[in-house]
Amino acid sequence: MKIWDSFVRGYHWLLVIGIAGLWWTADQGMMDWHMRIAFAVGGLLLTRFIWALVGSENARFSSFVRGPGEVVQHLKHLRKRDYQPQNTHNAAGGWAVLLMWLLIAFQVGTGLFTTDEIFFSGPLASLVSSDIQGQLSDLHEINFNVLLTVIALHVVAIFVYRLKGINLLSAMVHGKRDNVSQPRLVNALWAWALAIVVIASTYYFWW
């Protein structure tokens, strides 16, 4: 049964590549490419947020954001090995997704104001004082380490679920999961088209 449309899956893997690219370009001092990749990541994130409002049924906030009680119940079922996979993110995974989106949005947002005071300044750095530039630059660096920690925990969680007999990763590759109900999927071409427009617009207005 197909549960994930091509945009949700493609966005996920492009984000993996993008974050790795952000780390590499920052480490190597390739700041022009760092900014290009950041714009692409920001555009993908904004499109995914919109898709969480109007896209495929199981990609929407209303589908995968649950209350604390459901998170607790999910973890209890997981511990007892009687958890049954669903056609969207599980209750705990939904909150993990939101946390990761928040951290990435903060990373991209602070990056717009960062500066090394020598060779590089973000496109909005001139709008704030040098003190605020320095503070946001520090937060940008700290937040990236937090993001890497959350990503590491995400990878660990995937392995834990796999040990419990639940393969979360495969569905994000081929989009299918057995023994679940069929969600209403929206044609992902709309999301891809929107992502292209958003990313192209950021390059046009800010580069």
N, C-alpha and C positions, 0 to 999 in steps of 0.2 A: 504494500500500500504506500503510495507516494504521499509524504507529509510535508516536505520542505520544497518550496519553489526554488528556481535557479538563482534568484537574486539573494535570498537569505543565505544559501550555500556559498555563492560566489563572494558575497560581502564578507562572510566569515573568513574565507581563505585569503582574500585580498587584504583584509585587516591584519592577518598574521604576517603576510609579506610586507605590508606597509610599516608595521611597528618594528619589524626586524630592520627594515630600510632606514627608519628614523634613528634607531640605535647606531647603525653602522655609519651613516653619514655624519651624525654628531660626533662620534668617536674619531672619525677621520678628518673632521673639520671641513666637510663638504657642505657648507651651509646653504648654498643655492639649491642643491639637490634635496637637502633636508627640508627646505621650505616647500619645494615642489611636492614632495611626498606628503608633507603635512596638509597641504591644500587638498590633495586627493583623499587622504584619510578623513579630513573634516567633511568633505563633500559626501563621501560614502556614509559617514555617521549620520549626517543630516538626512540623507535619503532613507536610511534605515529607520530613523525616528518617524519620518512621514509614513513609511511603509507599515510601521507599528500602529498607525492610526487608520489607514485606508487600505492596507494590503491584504494578503492572504489571511484567512481566519485565524490560523494558529500562530501567525507572526505578529498579531496585534496585542497591545498591552492588556486588553480585556480578557485575553485568552491565557496568558502566561504569568501575569502578576497576581499572586494569591495572598491571602492574609497570613499572619504569623501562625495561626492555628493549623492551617494546612501544611505549612512548612514543617512544623513539629510532627504532624501525623506522617508526612512523607518520610522523615528521617527515622521514625519508629518502624515504618514498614520496610525501609531499606535495611535497617539493622536486623530485622527478623527474616529478611530475604523473601518477603511476600509482596514486595512492591511490583506493580505492573506498569511498564512503560506506557506513556501517553503519546498523543499525536502532536505535542508541543513541548516546550521546556517544562521540566518538573517544577514543583513549588519552590524548592531551594535554588534551582538553576535560574529561575526567572529573576530572583533578586540578585544573583551573581551577575547576570546579564546587565541589569540596571546599574550595578556598581561599576562594572567595566565601562559602560557607556559614559557614566559620569566622569570617571577618571580620564578617559580619552578626550572628552569634550573640554575638560579643564586643562589638559595637556596642550591641546590645539589652541585654546583661548589664551592661555598665558604665553604661548610661543609667539603670538602676534605682537607682544609688547616687550619681548626679551632683547637683550643686546650684550655683546661682549666688549662694548665700548671701544673697539678697534676696527674690526673688519665687517661686522655684521650687526644689523638691527632689524627687528621685525617690522612689518609694514605699518603697524600702529604705534610703534615705540615713541614716535615724536609727539604723540598726543598726551603723554604723561611725563611727570618729572623724572629726573635721573634716579632719585631715591626709589620711586615706585618701580621704575625699570629694573633696578637691582633686586628689589623684593620679589617681583614677579619672575625674574630670571632664577632666583633661588628656589622659588616654589615650583617652577617648571622642572628643575633638576630633581627636587625631592619627590614630586608627584610621579615622575617617570620611574623612580625606584619603587614607589608604592605600586604603580601599575605592573611592573615586572613581578613583584611579589604576588599580586592577585592572579596574574597569568600563570605563575608557577603553581599556585594553589588550584587553579582551574585544571591544569594538567594532572595534578595529583588526584583530584576528584574524578577525572575520567578513568584513571587507573583503578581507583577504589570501586567505582561502579562496574568496571569490567571484571574485577574480582568477584563481584556480587552476581555476575552473569548477565550484566546489562551493558550492551555495546552502544554507547552514545555517539562515538566518533563516526561509525559507518554511515549512519543516517545523514550526517552532515556532508558526506562524500557523494553518495548516490541518491539521497533524498527519500529513501524508503524505510519503512518499519513495519514489521509484521504484527498482526493481532491488535490493531488499533483502529479507531473509527476514521473515516476519510474526512479530512478538513476541507473547507471550501477554499480552493486555491485561485488566486487572481493571476492573470497573465503577467509574468515577471518582466516582460518587455517594457511595460510601463515604468517599472522601477529602474531598469537599466537606462532608459531614455532620460528619466528625471536625474539620475546620477550623473550622466554625461553633461546635461545642461547645468547642473549645480557646480560641478567641478570646472567646466569650461568658463562659467561666469566668474568664479573666484580667480582664475588665472587672468581673465580679461580685466577685471576691475582692480585687482590688488597686486598683480605682478609687474 
